[in-house]
């Protein structure tokens, strides 16, 4: 059931590049990454592709297929008509290194800016206790494979290089939310999320959620609750009065602002 | 730090760094070693071929074996130690198996301290699941994505500590001053420029060799780099004949053939059936495990709820046993349409249970094979998954025979003997990663200012060697050689072996070596996968030769090494390891036998029949 697939692959580097036409034989059950590998092995030995697990678990092979941000290894050829030309380009938000490989160091820099988990001491028997229902919220976010497709698609930074210094992006809002919802964490990172990470710049258009290959509900489950918690802290009149008259504020119980 | 901030100021684009400890590989073992070295006060560099957080640890699914006793208070390190040794058919380095069993629980707790969110028991403790060869439910897990949780936790910890990370940077040579390690040489994948690390301690944490086989669960990175680097530096490897074929890899579609299907499917109730619908594992219970394995379906099914009064289902025998059984069924013509065996959990557990416990398996089959595992069985078959063999190291420090050179995780040997139990790999990475990081730091500090030096002539030679594939006129494409090697290893050194095929494989490897001398890469040095493969291929060839040679020498069947011409285990072979070294000319592999380390009497009592 093999057929000849027509592909257009972006090739080039920082100085520029262009789409290159390739026709490659493919067979049933294959994904776009298989077709690219065959081009690499038989037609263009130096075609640069970043990939690892080929199973949708490592998040290395992010690119844009017919303009849509997707993982190359999880995009099946059967999603396309056999006569259709498949166009593969690198992620647009990050600088190109070569061909389909981009410089994603923006994300690794942003990761460094985030204060890490800060637990209290263990219980007397040297163990920790948390309920399954409480860890599940964070577990959804920790499914993130760091493919950075959400970062790539987010219009705050896509085509807006100037916003990058002040904006951590959906992947790291996920991380803020995860720590904020961690049953044992002792830090309050809301000020930081709103200020340094630029949570306020997100206007919840849900583009990130749409491209997440793990199906994490980034906007609904992480960003919106996080925004609400920031707002509660800043603008809730009852909370403000409570603070003024010295009532104990359960909202920050056990947590220290960083 | 990535390649993008590289300085090209050095002579000829050479970048130089000085560290106390250089860790090669950033999977679980490398990350844990780097954290330990940093904590012990070393200036530490972590160097990896991929981006940080993408290493194969990410693919580990089932869990981390650690006798924490959260589900079964009867569990303790002694039981875990016994299970590990029996799983490895007693060929394990007893001391490593002991240290692993003793220290794994605290290493898991540490991950929780650093933010890992494990699944919980009803009373809020870390949940533990059943796995093949483990007497009690012992694997700390997060659904079926435990490896991702582990690597992300360690990655976030390393970033928090500010450890220098060199991503997409490949090490091609180690340097020595006399008989001591003095540094490492490599290139940035992104730019192709060279980089030299001066360091008295180098920790190899490069993972396995799976890419030498056609059907494998391993990614492109697993080309035996650490194994080969160690050999070229003069260290030896042990147990290389033992390659684990995981019983359950996907068999269809062809593009994902070999992709791992977690053992948790069986741990959580899944069973194996042939094309006649028979639950065939009951016919394959070996004498060695008869007393602890259920021999009726009724007893096997009761075991999930009542472990005290029932024996474990035969689907949860160690991996080598299950893989051989599946192989035999397929060979006997009772395979599935795509040449596998059925793994069925759909008829045994509710869709909700399956989606909850095995979310990434559900996703993987849905997306890649159009199979809904809550409604129909999976088709699976054996896939090359793990090499038990690796660098011969001291059990307590993980130091090799070369001063300053350490090896941890899959690229070290001894811990798992002839067969690794599922879940023991993640524990291995943590326990010995920490030990190696500490030992490497202590050794470096003991040197004071008197550090081994790098000889500039060696740097020049390393650069020339790396660039050699560009110099060849009209040579062969490295992709073709790699693909031929993978097919050959799969056909001749696979799950069932015979002397004649192993001999044939050795002569084929010689031919590949000749072809590889004349391989040619096109293009330039910037992010050029053809060039990268040409360099990695040299490592693949040397480890393939180690495997074939050791497999030919060991005339018995044990664990991950099955000889058709020597079908049973042999008591004399059970007392010795096979050790391989690079030969004097550096062109091939020498092999010799070495007695196993002797277990102290007090540990021997765990194996006496009761």
Interface residues (C-beta under 8 A of the other chain):
Chain A: X13 X27 X28 X29 X30 X31 X34 X40 X41 X42 X45 X46 X47 X48 X49 X50 X51 X52 X53 X54 X55 X56 X57 X58 X59 X60 X74 X76 X97 X98 X99 X101 X103 X104 X105 X108 X111 X112 X116 X117 X119 X122 X126 X127 X128 X129 X130 X131 X132 X135 X138 X139 X142 X143 X144 X145 X146 X179 X182
Chain B: X2 X4 X5 X50 X51 X52 X53 X54 X55 X56 X58 X59 X70 X109 X112 X113 X114 X115 X117 X118 X119 X120 X123 X124 X125 X126 X127 X142 X143 X145 X148 X149 X152 X156 X157 X159 X160 X162 X167 X190 X219 X220 X221 X252 X253 X254 X255 X256 X259 X260 X360 X363 X364 X367 X368 X369 X477 X478 X479 X480 X483 X521 X522 X523 X524 X526 X527 X528 X529 X530 X531
